[in-house]
């Protein structure tokens, strides 16, 4: 996409998702950090089913450490990789207490130094909790950016760099939410639902799908 097409594409997505925000349930930077760590290789919906009970028992890093690996694990065992995630959540809580007086840091380096926190998780926390202009790249954003021509790359880091370079400054922070929701619900992995897309004009995907034809039943019931 050319620069003017990038802006047009994102403006169309902004109209399609006017109230876009993270679908993870959270109340503060700590609960957001924990929820994003738990969401790795799991759906937001599956995480949202377990975090209310978890945060009710452990709303702070100190309470999470006191709950311990087994206590956290018992509350999150319905999500993927729950054993490792329980250990990471407890350990990062311990690290927050030891290194940051229990507060969630607002720099990428400090976040990535915490247990279970990678670049994408750090970017989400910086974007959502601290209003920083980061572009977290998950599977949905990676697929959409390459498919549409918004920002192509063979690795997550390459796509992130391309998007940060190409997305207008005033759209960077909000574009994270537009791209995730568009990739999750419209520009799907197996078959994009192009007929529902509000940004097909600047999109460079050549094999745009048409609205499926609903066929009448072969043997309609006679009344």
Secondary structure in CASP SS format (residue, H / E / C, confidence):
PFRMAT SS
TARGET T0000
AUTHOR 0000-0000-0000
METHOD secondary structure of the structure
MODEL  1
X C 1.00
X C 1.00
X H 1.00
X H 1.00
X H 1.00
X H 1.00
X H 1.00
X H 1.00
X H 1.00
X H 1.00
X H 1.00
X H 1.00
X H 1.00
X H 1.00
X H 1.00
X H 1.00
X C 1.00
X C 1.00
X C 1.00
X C 1.00
X C 1.00
X C 1.00
X C 1.00
X C 1.00
X C 1.00
X C 1.00
X C 1.00
X C 1.00
X H 1.00
X H 1.00
X H 1.00
X H 1.00
X H 1.00
X H 1.00
X H 1.00
X H 1.00
X H 1.00
X H 1.00
X C 1.00
X C 1.00
X C 1.00
X C 1.00
X C 1.00
X H 1.00
X H 1.00
X H 1.00
X H 1.00
X H 1.00
X H 1.00
X H 1.00
X H 1.00
X H 1.00
X H 1.00
X H 1.00
X H 1.00
X H 1.00
X H 1.00
X C 1.00
X C 1.00
X C 1.00
X H 1.00
X H 1.00
X H 1.00
X H 1.00
X H 1.00
X H 1.00
X H 1.00
X H 1.00
X H 1.00
X H 1.00
X H 1.00
X H 1.00
X H 1.00
X H 1.00
X H 1.00
X H 1.00
X C 1.00
X C 1.00
X C 1.00
X C 1.00
X C 1.00
X H 1.00
X H 1.00
X H 1.00
X H 1.00
X H 1.00
X H 1.00
X H 1.00
X H 1.00
X H 1.00
X H 1.00
X H 1.00
X H 1.00
X H 1.00
X H 1.00
X H 1.00
X H 1.00
X H 1.00
X H 1.00
X H 1.00
X C 1.00
X C 1.00
X C 1.00
X C 1.00
X C 1.00
X C 1.00
X C 1.00
X H 1.00
X H 1.00
X H 1.00
X H 1.00
X H 1.00
X C 1.00
X C 1.00
X C 1.00
X C 1.00
X C 1.00
X C 1.00
X H 1.00
X H 1.00
X H 1.00
X H 1.00
X H 1.00
X H 1.00
X H 1.00
X H 1.00
X H 1.00
X H 1.00
X H 1.00
X H 1.00
X C 1.00
X C 1.00
X C 1.00
X C 1.00
X C 1.00
X C 1.00
X C 1.00
X C 1.00
X H 1.00
X H 1.00
X H 1.00
X H 1.00
X H 1.00
X H 1.00
X H 1.00
X H 1.00
X H 1.00
X H 1.00
X C 1.00
X C 1.00
X C 1.00
X C 1.00
X C 1.00
X C 1.00
X C 1.00
X H 1.00
X H 1.00
X H 1.00
X H 1.00
X H 1.00
X H 1.00
X H 1.00
X H 1.00
X H 1.00
X H 1.00
X H 1.00
X C 1.00
X C 1.00
X H 1.00
X H 1.00
X H 1.00
X H 1.00
X H 1.00
X H 1.00
X H 1.00
X H 1.00
X H 1.00
X H 1.00
X H 1.00
X H 1.00
X H 1.00
X H 1.00
X H 1.00
X H 1.00
X H 1.00
X C 1.00
X C 1.00
X C 1.00
X C 1.00
X C 1.00
X C 1.00
X C 1.00
X C 1.00
X H 1.00
X H 1.00
X H 1.00
X C 1.00
X C 1.00
X C 1.00
X C 1.00
X C 1.00
X C 1.00
X C 1.00
X C 1.00
X C 1.00
X C 1.00
X C 1.00
X C 1.00
X C 1.00
X C 1.00
X C 1.00
X C 1.00
X C 1.00
X C 1.00
X C 1.00
X C 1.00
X C 1.00
X C 1.00
X C 1.00
X C 1.00
X C 1.00
X C 1.00
X C 1.00
END
